[in-house]
Amino acid sequence: MRVPSIHNWIRAGLLALPVYGLLTAWASLDPQPDQTTAPEDWARFVSSSSYLTSHLVGSIGGTILAIFGTFALGAYLASARTASLALGAMVATVLGNALLLVPAVMSTFATPAIGRAYVSGFTQVMRVEFSDALTVTFMLGLLLAFAGNLLLGVAILRSRTLGRTAGVLWIVAAVVFYPLGVVLGLATTGASLPSQVIGALLIAVAGGWIAASASSRGHTTPRVAAPS
């Protein structure tokens, strides 16, 4: 039986990056109503089948693809000039995304149940509060994912294998998506902002650029000349 080449897995992982960006953008398109000022609208929104689908496919599925793609990107850069930086950034980013899966799963399955209970007349369910540990997990995941992606962008810039444009796009995408998108949205409306969608689309563009650049080189692991 033919053993699949590791290069094929890396190639598939790099292709997962633009798909992750597109899925995340799709999942962020429709911001949810304010839970405090419009509880009825919020409850009907989160109990809809479209909410479940977008979170299951877009949020959870997108994050899983992000982890797969980040591993592939780290493996691709493992023999580049910035191998140590790239691998450290890979670990931070994967850990951050793994932590973000926890609140994503809670939002996907627990929130619709709360919404259905409210619509059914059990209005006291809105007083349910999750543990502070969930908030800490979410914030730590955001911090690690943001910092890791910034460092990945720097590693791409310095590697001279994927092009400076890809690195710049990846850094800009991280800034727009995390602090200007997710964090600002939580601090203001409590929902996704247009900047989050824009950031996710930039991730898709940067990811596509990376996958195309790696493919155009004819291999998925860069060759580095031995030091003289």
N, C-alpha and C positions, 0 to 999 in steps of 0.2 A: 504494500500500500504506500502511495506517495505521501511523504510527510510535507505538510504545507510550509512554505518558506516564511521565515519571520518577517521578510520584507513585505509579503502580502498582508500580514496582520498590521504592520505599521501603516501601509498604504490605506487599508480600510479604516484604521483609526483616524488618520488625518482627514479622510473624507467625512468622518463623523462630525468634525468640527463645524463646517458650515451648516449641516443638518441640525445640529444642536442649537446654533444661533437662530435658524428659521423657526424651529419649534418653540423656542423661548419667546421670540417675538410674537408668534401667533397666540401663545398662552397669555401674553401681557396686553393684547389689543383691547379687551373689554374690561375696564376697571369696575370693581364692585362698588355698590352704593355704600354710603357711610353707615356703619353698624349702629352708631349712637343716634344720629338725627333721622335716619330712615330705616328703622329695624325691620319693618314689613317688607320693603323693597329688597333689603339685604337678604332676608330669610328666603324669599322667593328666588333671588338670584343664585345663592349658594346651593339651593336644593334642586336646581335645574340639571338636566342631563348634560347640557353644554358645559356647565361648570365642572362636572365630574370628568368629562372627556378631556377638556383643555388641561386640567391639572394632572390627570393620569398620563396623558400622552405628551403634553407640552412641558409641564413642570418636572414630573418624575422621569419621563422618558428622555427629555432633554438633558437633565442632570446626569443620567446614566451615560448618555452619549458623550457628555462633557468629560466625564471621568475616563472613558475609553479613549477619547481623542487626546486628552492631556497625557496619558500614559504613552501614546504613540508619538506625540510631539517630543516628550522627554527622551524616548528611545531614539528618535531621529537625531536629536542634538547631542546624544551621549558621547559621540566621538568628534564633536565639533570643538572649536577653540574655547567655548564657554560651557563645557560639559558640567563642571561642578555647580555653576549657577543654574543651569537648565534643570539638572536633576533635583536640586534643592527646591526650586520653584515648582517643579512637578509634584513633589511630595506635599508641599504646602497647599497647592491648588486642589489636589485630589482629596486631601484631608478636609479642606473647607467644603468642597462639594458633597462629600460624604456626610458631613454634619448637617448641611442644608437639606439633605434628603429627609431628615427627621421631621422638621416643620412642614415640609412638602407633603409627606404622607399624612400628617395630622390634618392639614388643610383639605386634602383630597377626600378623606374618609370621615373624619370627626365633624368638620364644619357642616357638611350637608345634613348630617343627622340632627345637629342643633337647629339648622334652618327648618327642616321638616317638622320638628317638635314645636317650634314657634308658630308656624303656619297652622298647625293642628290645634292651637289654643294653649299650649303649655308655655306661656310667655315668660315664666320664671326661669326658663332654661337659659335666657340671655345673661343670667347672673353667674353662669358657669365660668370659672377662671382656671386656666391651665397653670401648671407649676412654673415658678420662676426659672427653673432649670431649662425649660423649653426656650425661654427668652435668651438665656445665656448661651445655649447651644446655637441658636439662630445667629446671634451677634458674633460669636466666635467663628462660626462658619463663614459669615460675610467677610469678616476681617481677614481670615486666612485665604479665602478665594480671591479677594481683591488684591492683597499683597502678593500672592502667588502668581496671579495673572500679570501684574505689573512686572515682576521679575522675569516671567516668561517672555514678555515683550522685549525686555532689555537683552535677554539671552538671544532672542531671534535677531535683534539689531546687531549684536556683536559677533554673531556666528559666521556671517558672510556666506551663508549657504541658502538662505530663504529670501534675502533681499531686505533692505532697510524699510521699504514701504510696508511690508508685512508686519515688521516689528512696531512701527509707528501706529499702524491701524489697530494692532492688538492692544497697545497701551491706551490709546484714545477710547477704544471700545470698553475697556475695563473701567476707566474714569467715568464715562457717560452712563454705563449700565449700573455700576454699584453705588457710588456716592451721589451722583446726580439723578439716578433712577430709583433704585430700591430704597436707599436710606432716606432721600428727600421725600419720596412718596409716603413712606411710613411716618415721617415727621410732619407732613402737611395734610394730605387727603386721606391717608390710611390705605390708599389703593395704588395701583400702578400708574405712572405718569408716562406721557409720550416719550420722555427721555429714556425710559426703560426699553421701550420698543426700538428706538433709534440705536441704543447701545447694543441690543441683541442683533439688530440688522448689521451693525458694524462688525460684530463677532462673526456673523455669517460671511461677510465680505472678506475679512482677514483670514478666516479659516479656509475659504475657497482659494485665496491667494497662496496660502501656505501649501495646501494640497496640490495645487497646480504647479507651484515652483518645485516641489519635491518630485513630482511626476516628470517634469520637463528635464530634470537632471539625469533621468534614466535609471535611478536607483533610489532607495528610500533610507539609506544610511550614508551620510556624507563621508567622503574620503579626505583624510587630513594627512598632509605630507609629514614625514618624520622630521624632527628637528635636526638641523645640521650641526 
